[in-house]
Amino acid sequence: MQTLLNEFRHIVGAAHVYTDGDLTAWEQDWRKRSHGKALAVVRPASTEEVAQLVKACATYQALHPTSGVSIVPQGGNTGLVVGSTPDDSGHQIVLSLQRMNTVRSLDADNLTMTVEAGCILQNLQERAEESNLLFPLSMASEGTCTLGGNLGTNAGGTQVLRYGNTRDLCLGLEVVTAQGEVWHGLSGLRKDNTGYDLRNLLIGSEGTLGIITAATMKLYPLPASQLTAWAAVPSLEHAITLLGLAHRHLGAGLTGFEVMSQFALSLVAKHFPLLLVPLHLDAPFCVLLENSAHESETHTRGQFEGLLETALDQGCVTDAVVSESLSQANQLWHIRESIPLAQALEGLNIKHDISIPVSSIPAFVHATDALLQKAIPGVRLVNFGHLGDGNLHYNVQAPEGMDAAAFLRAHEEQVNTLVFDSVAQFNGSISAEHGVGSLKVDKLEHYKSPVALDMMRAIKRALDPHNLMNPGRVVRV
Ligand SMILES: Cc1cc2nc3c(=O)[nH]c(=O)nc-3n(C[C@H](O)[C@H](O)[C@H](O)COP(=O)(O)OP(=O)(O)OC[C@H]3O[C@@H](n4cnc5c(N)ncnc54)[C@H](O)[C@@H]3O)c2cc1C
């Protein structure tokens, strides 16, 4: 393998090939569930270098078919399903795109920007804003995650309700294939029906079909005003009624609709006492709504007040506040985004990132809560998520006083099976946002239809016949 490492050094420069020292930042996943061992961390600076690296690996693998050499593309390493870190074989190369972080162009008339895969999401939002434009992809990891990782996982986030997933924001890609060829598919076209949609095949493929090196993304006019409201609701059924009312009153202005259970908010209040969590003490659920409009703030506030008045009259909201300033709106979002951290401080827990048709969510939650309580009396359920997209973080915490690690050891498999079986019964998905990675490969084999799995394997074999790209992730071949 020394010859291969020397070739890497020749391609990207010795300073950008790491083989020893502390490589934890690249070898360990965000949630510290897995710490692998890389043959090397390699950091190319251009598409051409990525192509040369892949060619070098492909050639080496063809000459040494049992060497186990393969490539794990990596961006910010914030993925939550162990997809961007190496296994412990010591034969996988972490190909980090972090140095490819240039905004190649911004076309204000076409409302697009073409950027490299290693650009940090928050930097892209700021670059768009400098041109008075909006890049709407947004999530709590935005200070670290990269566009390549967002595309690799088809990330969602907080604005999906209005702007869609990363897939919906992408018009074109530049990709290095598993053979080391470059597909120049960058395009600012909103209409292009010229055969199979390769772009959509690559998006969400989690680095298993090729390496995304650049993308052309959609931009939008910046909203003139943006307000956030926080409403207490008596039940999940009432939250769904409120969602319907919000669609009717706010139209395309509705950019966020997040639900949080009382227990989820009580964890925030307990672990972050300086954050003042509004209205949660007497309400089983609270909802955070965001209204973004191209009208004045007075108009946007009037729309919100109209919505909340109707909702109060109909009894689907018992109390509500509307943010008075940007900093107040940020505080409300901060409370919502603090739930995962508060949960972590409470102890290890079993996470599920699921989607269910919005109309079935209350029935799903009631049925699954009851099954879990029957199986493990006293188990605590931390429910929150992007209700407007039918996406719930349905997390399961040990009963009060029980050792969290012992709870996980004893019950993780049982809980996962129970929750995923219930998701399947309600025609949902076992992974709404985070992808499959290596954590959910077994589950996918169980819950995805055999016909779909066969098509996925056929695609993987066709595009990556030597299983060079992130093997063992998403689908086994
Ligand atoms: C605090 C926190 C909040 C989060 N919130 C959300 C959320 O709201 N919504 C959501 O969807 N996700 C969320 N995530 C998950 C994660 O941030 C996203 O999936 C993000 O898109 C990953 O980007 P990354 O650059 O860190 O990718 P990485 O973790 O480095 O990689 C993720 C996957 O993409 C592949 N990949 C990376 N770069 C490329 C590339 N250039 N070409 C091909 N494949 C590539 C990797 O091989 C891996 O399989 C959150 C994570 C954290 C830690």
The ligand as an ORCA input file, in Angstrom:
! r2SCAN-3c Opt
* xyz 0 1
  C     -26.574     18.977     15.358
  C     -26.986     18.304     14.083
  C     -28.172     18.666     13.468
  C     -28.572     18.050     12.280
  N     -29.762     18.428     11.715
  C     -30.132     17.850     10.562
  C     -31.371     18.227      9.943
  O     -32.129     19.044     10.456
  N     -31.674     17.635      8.782
  C     -30.862     16.702      8.189
  O     -31.215     16.199      7.124
  N     -29.702     16.330      8.758
  C     -29.318     16.865      9.920
  N     -28.145     16.488     10.507
  C     -27.315     15.461      9.879
  C     -26.143     16.063      9.034
  O     -25.743     17.312      9.440
  C     -26.545     16.207      7.614
  O     -26.801     14.944      7.104
  C     -25.486     16.873      6.719
  O     -26.087     17.030      5.488
  C     -24.185     16.098      6.589
  O     -23.215     16.926      5.951
  P     -21.661     16.667      6.171
  O     -20.896     17.576      5.292
  O     -21.309     16.700      7.602
  O     -21.532     15.179      5.604
  P     -20.710     13.957      6.161
  O     -21.172     13.580      7.516
  O     -19.263     14.177      5.999
  O     -21.182     12.825      5.128
  C     -22.516     12.351      5.113
  C     -22.666     11.314      3.976
  O     -22.501     11.958      2.719
  C     -21.390     11.406      2.003
  N     -20.675     12.524      1.382
  C     -20.081     13.568      2.002
  N     -19.557     14.401      1.080
  C     -19.833     13.852     -0.122
  C     -19.530     14.240     -1.460
  N     -18.865     15.352     -1.735
  N     -19.943     13.432     -2.469
  C     -20.636     12.291     -2.208
  N     -20.937     11.886     -0.963
  C     -20.545     12.663      0.064
  C     -20.554     10.678      3.051
  O     -19.815      9.610      2.484
  C     -21.618     10.204      4.020
  O     -22.209      9.026      3.541
  C     -27.737     17.064     11.694
  C     -26.539     16.706     12.308
  C     -26.158     17.308     13.495
  C     -24.855     16.901     14.112
*
